[in-house]
């Protein structure tokens, strides 16, 4: 609410319109001459941790006003208003920093489009929560969004599908969460009423969109404060950090859904994890091992030892021309399950490794979507090809449970501030030496 064309002042203690917060005089009443703005009412709608207090009660018409507000996490933020046109009701409208772009990048020049901007702090809808973002993980859909391929995104855009933080406000119809709760995003926003959703397959909802990728304008996790439908805000259990939750919410959930929800792995099976050094592969190895499977992982030469440390029984350099021959030597009669997200040129070499009745479960295709398959072998040997996408909220809750027990761990490669987001995305794009998730810390 703008106070332009107004006369405004602070009430003094003598007027009786003051509040004391932590021993300091609050900015208790901020008037428009017409009386349309009441600072007291504004403050009563907010938590005491975000009330505003005046550092200097002296104020003249069209003069300077310095105010501070205490954020819930501690340090004070100072804002200086220099003229009448700058003054807003600081209790009604607070700016937060966000990583924003409003055009697509050319030649992966992300630095040319990414900018740190102040946006209005969101307010929750009736069934939404707002939360202060403590950590947000990078995903390849962030790069797809900046490229505008394979689909465009709403502009101006804030990316970030995996974010964890503290609830700062709840809508009037929210029942399961309260201010201060720790939550992590479940990025699948679905209609919740179609046949797919009501049968527990919200990931196949025809109206499903991915938060922080297909949402907007200005709706994602790479900002100081964001908002989510209550159903998409999942409590973080004790023993799991914000960073671990953000690093796991999409990749671990998707890996769990592929292996447990779709392929239905059981103890004693042989499982090949393609791309064991990737974000999904890291969780795929651990999930398959936790279920008692024999795990073979492929990875670059610099990541083989790390795959073994995560639980892989065998790790094979996928840059070798004969990587599939090495898998055959280990698997003997063939593999029960192949965990696949590469596609393209490797597809038929992967299918050739399956035993009779074997299963390949795939999501994405980082080397290409167009493949040819021998249908005769598919039918005569009873092979199963399963498509998969992200999982359900219930599966994310299961993943967080296993994280809290320590049976599966999140691997974090590096952390960056918002100001270095372009550098972080370039590291993910190159992939050289990358092992684990990259996080942004707003």
C-alpha distance (Angstrom), angle and dihedral (degrees) to the residues before:
residue distance angle dihedral
X1 . . .
X2 3.77 . .
X3 3.79 121.7 .
X4 3.79 94.3 -159.3
X5 3.81 116.2 144.3
X6 3.79 89.2 20.0
X7 3.75 140.0 120.0
X8 3.78 110.6 -133.5
X9 3.76 138.3 174.7
X10 3.79 142.9 160.6
X11 3.74 121.2 -102.0
X12 3.76 115.8 -120.5
X13 3.81 127.3 -134.7
X14 3.77 88.4 -105.0
X15 3.79 89.6 64.4
X16 3.76 90.8 57.6
X17 3.82 94.5 -129.5
X18 3.77 99.9 113.8
X19 3.78 137.8 109.6
X20 3.77 129.4 -156.6
X21 3.81 118.7 -137.9
X22 3.81 118.0 177.8
X23 3.80 89.2 -19.4
X24 3.80 94.4 -55.2
X25 3.76 130.8 113.9
X26 3.78 109.2 -106.7
X27 3.76 124.3 -140.6
X28 3.75 87.0 -104.8
X29 3.76 104.3 174.4
X30 3.78 131.8 14.7
X31 3.77 113.3 -175.4
X32 3.70 137.9 -159.3
X33 3.77 108.2 -156.4
X34 3.78 88.1 -117.4
X35 3.80 89.2 56.0
X36 3.82 93.3 -126.0
X37 3.79 95.2 129.5
X38 3.76 121.4 59.4
X39 3.78 115.5 -174.7
X40 3.78 92.3 -165.3
X41 3.81 91.2 61.7
X42 3.77 90.2 47.7
X43 3.79 92.0 53.5
X44 3.76 92.9 47.7
X45 3.81 89.9 59.3
X46 3.79 91.2 56.2
X47 3.78 135.4 65.0
X48 3.83 115.8 -98.3
X49 3.81 89.8 -115.0
X50 3.78 89.8 69.4
X51 3.82 99.5 41.4
X52 3.76 115.3 125.4
X53 3.78 124.0 -124.1
X54 3.78 129.9 -170.9
X55 3.77 118.5 -115.5
X56 3.81 89.1 -166.5
X57 3.81 121.4 27.6
X58 3.78 92.2 -166.5
X59 3.76 109.9 102.5
X60 3.78 134.1 157.2
X61 3.75 131.3 -166.0
X62 3.82 109.5 -73.1
X63 3.80 88.0 -2.5
X64 3.79 132.4 132.5
X65 3.77 121.5 -76.3
X66 3.79 124.4 -169.0
X67 3.77 114.8 -162.0
X68 3.76 133.9 174.3
X69 3.71 133.5 -161.9
X70 3.77 127.7 -164.4
X71 3.77 114.3 -129.6
X72 3.78 117.6 -144.1
X73 3.78 91.3 -110.8
X74 3.78 95.0 57.4
X75 3.79 126.2 -103.9
X76 3.77 121.6 97.3
X77 3.76 122.0 -117.1
X78 3.80 117.5 -144.8
X79 3.77 121.2 -151.4
X80 3.77 124.4 -177.6
X81 3.79 119.1 -154.0
X82 3.80 109.4 -157.9
X83 3.77 104.7 -174.8
X84 3.75 143.3 9.8
X85 3.81 90.7 -93.5
X86 3.82 90.6 58.5
X87 3.78 97.0 52.6
X88 3.78 118.4 102.5
X89 3.75 131.8 161.6
X90 3.79 97.6 -85.9
X91 3.80 89.3 -163.1
X92 3.80 93.4 59.0
X93 3.79 101.4 38.9
X94 3.80 126.7 33.2
X95 3.77 124.5 175.4
X96 3.80 121.7 -134.8
X97 3.77 129.0 -168.6
X98 3.79 119.8 -108.0
X99 3.80 138.3 175.3
X100 3.81 103.4 -118.5
X101 3.79 138.7 176.3
X102 3.80 129.1 -179.6
X103 3.81 102.1 -173.8
X104 3.80 137.9 37.4
X105 3.80 124.0 -93.8
X106 3.77 123.1 -114.4
X107 3.80 119.9 -141.8
X108 3.82 90.4 -1.8
X109 3.81 90.4 -65.9
X110 3.79 93.5 154.9
X111 3.80 94.4 162.1
X112 3.80 90.1 65.3
X113 3.81 93.6 61.2
X114 3.81 105.8 30.6
X115 3.78 116.7 92.6
X116 3.80 136.3 169.6
X117 3.79 107.4 -125.6
X118 3.78 137.6 172.5
X119 3.79 112.7 -117.1
X120 3.78 130.4 177.2
X121 3.77 112.4 -86.1
X122 3.82 106.6 -107.6
X123 3.78 123.2 -114.3
X124 3.81 118.9 -145.0
X125 3.76 122.4 -109.1
X126 3.82 117.6 -131.8
X127 3.82 92.9 -81.9
X128 3.79 98.7 29.8
X129 3.78 137.0 92.7
X130 3.79 128.9 -149.3
X131 3.78 118.6 -144.8
X132 3.78 138.7 -174.2
X133 3.80 107.0 -120.1
X134 3.81 113.7 -127.4
X135 3.80 97.8 171.7
X136 3.80 136.1 2.4
X137 3.80 127.1 -172.2
X138 3.79 127.8 -137.5
X139 3.80 120.7 -122.0
X140 3.77 133.6 -179.5
X141 3.80 90.3 -107.1
X142 3.82 85.9 70.3
X143 3.81 88.3 62.6
X144 3.81 92.2 44.1
X145 3.78 88.4 53.7
X146 3.80 93.9 51.2
X147 3.80 90.0 48.2
X148 3.79 93.8 45.6
X149 3.81 88.5 -131.6
X150 2.99 138.8 153.4
X151 3.81 83.9 5.2
X152 3.77 135.4 1.9
X153 3.79 123.4 -111.1
X154 3.83 132.2 -140.4
X155 3.80 112.6 -88.6
X156 2.97 135.9 -102.0
X157 3.77 86.6 37.3
X158 3.78 138.9 -161.2
X159 3.81 113.3 -169.3
X160 3.78 127.8 -158.9
X161 3.82 124.7 109.5
X162 3.82 98.0 -179.4
X163 3.79 114.3 58.8
X164 3.79 134.0 150.8
X165 3.77 130.2 -169.0
X166 3.80 149.4 111.1
X167 3.80 125.9 -52.6
X168 3.81 109.5 -114.2
X169 3.81 100.9 174.6
X170 3.80 138.0 8.7
X171 3.78 131.7 -154.6
X172 3.78 123.8 -112.6
X173 3.83 93.5 -101.3
X174 3.81 98.2 43.5
X175 3.80 110.9 118.1
X176 3.80 108.2 163.8
X177 3.81 102.2 53.0
X178 3.79 136.3 49.8
X179 3.78 137.8 -170.1
X180 3.80 109.9 -72.0
X181 3.81 96.9 29.5
X182 3.80 115.6 133.7
X183 3.80 112.2 -124.9
X184 3.80 141.5 172.4
X185 3.78 126.7 -154.4
X186 3.78 124.4 -103.2
X187 3.79 97.8 -154.4
X188 3.82 99.8 -155.1
X189 3.79 109.5 96.4
X190 3.81 108.0 -172.0
X191 3.80 136.8 166.8
X192 3.84 94.2 -108.0
X193 3.82 92.7 -151.8
X194 3.83 106.5 70.2
X195 3.81 123.5 95.8
X196 3.80 92.2 -98.6
X197 3.79 93.2 50.6
X198 3.79 96.2 44.9
X199 3.82 91.1 49.2
X200 3.80 91.5 56.1
X201 3.80 96.4 -99.1
X202 3.80 101.4 108.9
X203 3.81 88.2 147.6
X204 3.83 87.0 70.3
X205 3.81 94.9 49.0
X206 3.81 108.2 133.2
X207 3.80 88.8 -139.2
X208 3.81 94.8 48.8
X209 3.77 117.1 132.7
X210 3.78 129.8 -177.2
X211 3.78 113.9 -119.0
X212 3.79 112.7 -124.7
X213 3.81 91.7 20.7
X214 3.80 110.2 50.7
X215 3.81 96.1 19.0
X216 3.77 127.6 90.5
X217 2.89 165.2 -12.0
X218 3.82 92.3 -102.5
X219 3.80 97.7 -12.1
X220 3.79 117.8 128.1
X221 3.78 144.3 88.4
X222 3.81 103.6 -89.7
X223 3.79 95.0 92.8
X224 3.78 140.2 76.9
X225 3.81 95.6 -102.8
X226 3.80 127.5 18.8
X227 3.79 137.8 163.3
X228 3.81 138.1 -131.4
X229 3.79 139.9 -179.4
X230 3.79 107.5 -92.2
X231 3.81 90.5 -116.2
X232 3.81 89.1 59.3
X233 3.80 95.1 50.3
X234 3.81 108.0 86.3
X235 3.83 120.9 -167.5
X236 3.80 115.0 -115.1
X237 3.82 110.9 -130.9
X238 3.78 123.0 -130.6
X239 3.77 112.8 -84.8
X240 3.80 94.5 37.0
X241 3.80 117.6 99.9
X242 3.79 125.8 -143.8
X243 3.79 88.4 -109.5
X244 3.81 93.8 51.8
X245 3.79 92.1 46.9
X246 3.80 93.6 49.8
X247 3.80 91.5 46.3
X248 3.81 91.1 52.9
X249 3.77 109.1 36.3
X250 3.80 98.8 90.9
X251 3.81 106.1 17.3
X252 3.79 98.8 42.9
X253 3.80 92.6 41.4
X254 3.81 91.1 50.5
X255 3.81 92.4 46.5
X256 3.80 90.7 48.3
X257 3.78 91.6 49.7
X258 3.81 91.7 49.7
X259 3.79 96.8 49.5
X260 3.80 103.3 29.1
X261 3.79 104.7 23.8
X262 3.81 99.1 38.1
X263 3.83 111.0 18.6
X264 3.83 91.8 32.4
X265 3.78 94.8 -148.7
X266 3.80 118.9 -155.4
X267 3.81 133.1 -166.7
X268 3.78 115.9 -74.9
X269 3.80 97.3 28.5
X270 3.79 122.7 126.8
X271 3.81 112.6 -122.2
X272 3.79 128.0 -170.8
X273 3.81 114.8 -154.0
X274 3.78 108.6 -159.6
X275 3.80 111.7 -153.2
X276 3.79 95.1 15.7
X277 3.80 91.1 176.6
X278 3.81 93.7 58.3
X279 3.78 125.1 95.8
X280 3.79 91.6 -100.1
X281 3.78 94.6 38.8
X282 3.80 91.3 55.8
X283 3.80 89.8 59.8
X284 3.81 93.5 37.6
X285 3.80 90.8 59.8
X286 3.79 92.9 50.1
X287 3.80 95.8 44.7
X288 3.81 94.0 49.5
X289 3.79 91.3 46.9
X290 3.81 92.4 48.4
X291 3.83 87.9 55.5
X292 3.79 91.1 55.0
X293 3.80 98.5 -105.8
X294 3.78 128.3 145.6
X295 3.79 102.6 -111.1
X296 3.80 126.3 -151.3
X297 3.80 115.7 -178.0
X298 3.78 131.9 -170.1
X299 3.79 119.8 -151.3
X300 3.77 143.7 143.0
X301 3.81 117.5 -72.5
X302 3.80 92.8 -101.0
X303 3.81 93.8 56.0
X304 3.80 103.3 45.6
X305 3.79 95.7 95.2
X306 3.80 91.2 47.9
X307 3.82 90.3 53.3
X308 3.80 89.6 53.8
X309 3.81 90.0 49.7
X310 3.81 89.3 54.3
X311 3.80 90.9 55.6
X312 3.80 108.1 -86.1
X313 3.80 112.4 146.5
X314 3.80 90.9 -152.4
X315 3.80 132.3 17.3
X316 3.81 121.5 -163.9
X317 3.79 128.9 -167.1
X318 3.81 104.1 -116.8
X319 3.79 90.9 -159.6
X320 3.78 90.5 70.9
X321 3.78 113.3 99.1
X322 3.80 90.2 -134.2
X323 3.80 98.1 47.8
X324 3.80 90.8 123.6
X325 3.82 92.0 51.8
X326 3.79 88.6 54.7
X327 3.82 90.1 51.9
X328 3.82 89.8 51.2
X329 3.78 90.8 53.3
X330 3.79 91.0 53.6
X331 3.82 98.9 39.8
X332 3.80 96.4 46.2
X333 3.80 105.7 -171.1
X334 3.79 91.9 23.2
X335 3.76 143.1 -84.5
X336 3.77 126.7 -61.1
X337 3.81 96.1 -154.3
X338 3.79 135.9 14.5
X339 3.81 118.1 -160.9
X340 3.80 103.4 -151.7
X341 3.80 137.0 -179.7
X342 3.80 101.2 146.0
X343 3.82 106.9 74.0
X344 3.78 118.7 163.8
X345 3.77 118.2 78.9
X346 3.82 94.6 2.7
X347 3.79 96.9 54.1
X348 3.81 101.4 93.2
X349 3.79 92.8 38.4
X350 3.79 87.5 56.2
X351 3.80 94.8 48.3
X352 3.80 90.1 51.0
X353 3.81 88.4 63.1
X354 3.82 95.2 61.0
X355 3.77 121.7 104.9
X356 3.80 120.6 -135.1
X357 3.79 107.9 -66.0
X358 3.79 91.2 16.9
X359 3.80 126.0 149.5
X360 3.78 134.8 -137.3
X361 3.80 116.1 -165.0
X362 3.77 116.4 -166.7
X363 3.77 139.6 -176.4
X364 3.77 123.8 176.8
X365 3.77 124.3 -9.8
X366 3.78 113.5 -124.9
X367 3.82 93.9 -177.6
X368 3.81 98.5 40.7
X369 3.81 143.8 -47.8
X370 3.81 100.7 -131.1
X371 3.81 112.7 88.6
X372 3.81 138.1 153.0
X373 3.78 121.7 -131.6
X374 3.81 131.7 -166.4
X375 3.79 101.6 -124.0
X376 3.81 92.2 -170.7
X377 3.79 91.2 64.6
X378 3.77 90.8 41.8
X379 3.80 91.8 57.7
X380 3.79 101.7 32.6
X381 3.81 94.2 49.5
X382 3.78 96.7 37.5
X383 3.79 95.6 -121.7
X384 3.80 120.3 174.6
X385 3.80 125.0 -144.0
X386 3.78 111.7 -167.2
X387 3.77 125.1 -170.3
X388 3.76 116.0 -150.2
X389 3.77 140.6 -178.4
X390 3.78 135.2 174.8
X391 3.76 119.1 -33.9
X392 3.78 138.0 -119.3
X393 3.77 131.3 -82.7
X394 3.82 88.2 -108.0
X395 3.81 90.2 55.7
X396 3.80 90.8 50.0
X397 3.80 88.9 52.2
X398 3.82 89.0 52.2
X399 3.80 90.3 50.7
X400 3.79 92.0 51.1
X401 3.80 89.4 50.0
X402 3.80 92.5 55.6
X403 3.79 90.0 45.8
X404 3.80 90.5 53.2
X405 3.82 90.1 52.4
X406 3.78 92.0 50.9
X407 3.82 93.5 -123.1
X408 3.81 89.3 120.3
X409 3.78 125.1 26.7
X410 3.76 134.0 -157.6
X411 3.79 115.6 -124.3
X412 3.79 115.6 -145.8
X413 3.77 118.2 -164.2
X414 3.81 100.3 -172.7
X415 3.80 145.9 -28.1
X416 3.81 128.4 -131.4
X417 3.81 135.7 -177.0
X418 3.80 117.9 -119.7
X419 3.81 89.6 -101.7
X420 3.82 90.1 65.4
X421 3.80 96.4 44.8
X422 3.82 94.0 118.4
X423 3.80 89.7 54.9
X424 3.80 90.3 49.0
X425 3.81 92.3 51.8
X426 3.80 91.2 48.8
X427 3.80 89.4 53.6
X428 3.79 90.5 52.7
X429 3.80 91.3 46.2
X430 3.81 94.2 51.1
X431 3.79 94.1 42.8
X432 3.80 93.1 -166.8
X433 3.78 109.3 147.2
X434 3.79 90.6 -6.5
X435 3.80 115.9 144.1
X436 3.77 117.8 165.0
X437 3.77 134.7 -1.7
X438 3.79 127.7 -36.4
X439 3.79 115.6 -136.0
X440 3.78 134.4 -159.0
X441 3.82 117.2 -148.8
X442 3.83 109.9 -156.0
